[in-house]
Amino acid sequence: MAEHLGTTCVQGGYRPGDGEPRQVPIYQSTTWKYDTSEHMGRLFDLEEAGYFYTRLQNPTNDAVAAKIAELEGGAAGMLTSSGQAANFFALFNILGEGDHVVASSAIYGGTYNLIAHTMKRMGVQSTFVAPDCTDEELEAAFQPNTKAVFGETIANPALDVLDIERFANAAHAHGVPLIVDNTFPTPIMCRPIEWGADIVTHSTTKYMDGHGAAVGGAIVDSGNFNWDAHADKYPCLTTPDETYHGVVYTEKFGQAGAYITKATSQLMRDFGCIQSPQNAFYLNLGLESLHVRMPQHCKNGQAMAEFLAQHPKVRFVKYPGLPTDPWYELAQKYLPNGSCGVVSFGFVGGRAAAEEFMKNLKVAQIATHVADARTCVLHPANATHRQMNDEELAAAGIAPDMVRLSCGIEDTEDLIADVEQALAAV
Ligand SMILES: *Cc1c(COP(=O)(O)O)cnc(C)c1O
């Protein structure tokens, strides 16, 4: 029986056996007990699957990761402590000192810092391209040492839409995978793997959890990228890992298992960044209603964008569901049923008007958050993108007066009335 996404949201990842708990149990244990030291040794050698220490794996997390992998149509998945950890692991799992990343310039500020600055200190170079760059510009960004291409399906907060198919084709022509951060659409609105993405990441902190309760991240591997065909680029997956007695990940775990097994057994071992099982439990509660919440977020986002677009105090509105939006056509292709609840806009009165507007909101509240059941609002130039200079802000598509309004799942009329009265006060 082919299962639809809503059923997977509710029941995926964990199917209890006879007499077992209906809800995913929280394995609140750091360690597992074994009868013999030899058995433990086989686990440490990756000779046998099993749990021994929660820094590497925990059954609660694995059940929730399996649900997210099912939702994305991937082969394997894992949870991380945050979206930042997910993007770091997704990249660092397959590259290191001397390597290079091609990334879309329209990405989350934290991910930009990670790639442009922190990973640079690890010897990883990067080239940023506008998501609407020409084919020639995209081609010119690649180097012989390029190991991955990175972008966001819908950029936070610029709301540019990634042409996943085009970026995937370019990546594959150079023998490297495309990694797509699918935080904003979630698999309910878009499944990047169907368009050629090889690895999908999430800040589950956003719509997946959906209630502002738990920070978390996830990585899903499609299993489609043939690491062995590009073995010269990815010796980390295709040659012996001496820290596990010479295991070769692609040989032992296959094309579909190598990437996630390595990230789990090597990066989690060395960096930590595991999600707590308690947080995974909260995340799972959020996932159970993801397919019900996303359409309401999209409905509110669309109505808000249309309202703002005709308001005389509004200088510009960015929302991929507006026919006048430069990303509308790509959104029709990749997000035909809606994009997300986030609307970015600016003010005729500039930065000061943005600040005045935010002060006057009553239903929407100022929070360093987005993609929450409750409507929230943020001024990126003052918060998430504070580290960027004006040039970097412009490249990321962020104007100094831009406000990011994240429409929750409240009643549409109440959200619009709130924004209307706050605009009247400007
Ligand atoms: C929030 C966000 C991140 C970072 O996630 P955290 O869970 O806050 O670490 C990464 N990418 C996108 C698109 C985000 O919105």
The ligand as an SDF file (V2000), in Angstrom:
LIG
                    3D

 15 15  0  0  0  0  0  0  0  0999 V2000
   17.3950   28.2760   11.5320 C   0  0  0  0  0  0  0  0  0  0  0  0
   18.0460   27.7810   10.3250 C   0  0  0  0  0  0  0  0  0  0  0  0
   19.2800   27.1100   10.4090 C   0  0  0  0  0  0  0  0  0  0  0  0
   19.9860   26.8940   11.7110 C   0  0  0  0  0  0  0  0  0  0  0  0
   19.2440   26.0320   12.5010 O   0  0  0  0  0  0  0  0  0  0  0  0
   19.3520   25.9530   14.1160 P   0  0  0  0  0  0  0  0  0  0  0  0
   18.4310   24.8570   14.4500 O   0  0  0  0  0  0  0  0  0  0  0  0
   18.9460   27.2850   14.6410 O   0  0  0  0  0  0  0  0  0  0  0  0
   20.7870   25.6680   14.4200 O   0  0  0  0  0  0  0  0  0  0  0  0
   19.8160   26.6230    9.2380 C   0  0  0  0  0  0  0  0  0  0  0  0
   19.2050   26.7940    8.0550 N   0  0  0  0  0  0  0  0  0  0  0  0
   18.0130   27.4420    7.9440 C   0  0  0  0  0  0  0  0  0  0  0  0
   17.3890   27.5930    6.6140 C   0  0  0  0  0  0  0  0  0  0  0  0
   17.4040   27.9450    9.0700 C   0  0  0  0  0  0  0  0  0  0  0  0
   16.2400   28.5860    8.9610 O   0  0  0  0  0  0  0  0  0  0  0  0
  1  2  1  0
  2  3  1  0
  2 14  2  0
  3  4  1  0
  3 10  2  0
  4  5  1  0
  5  6  1  0
  6  7  2  0
  6  8  1  0
  6  9  1  0
 10 11  1  0
 11 12  2  0
 12 13  1  0
 12 14  1  0
 14 15  1  0
M  END
$$$$
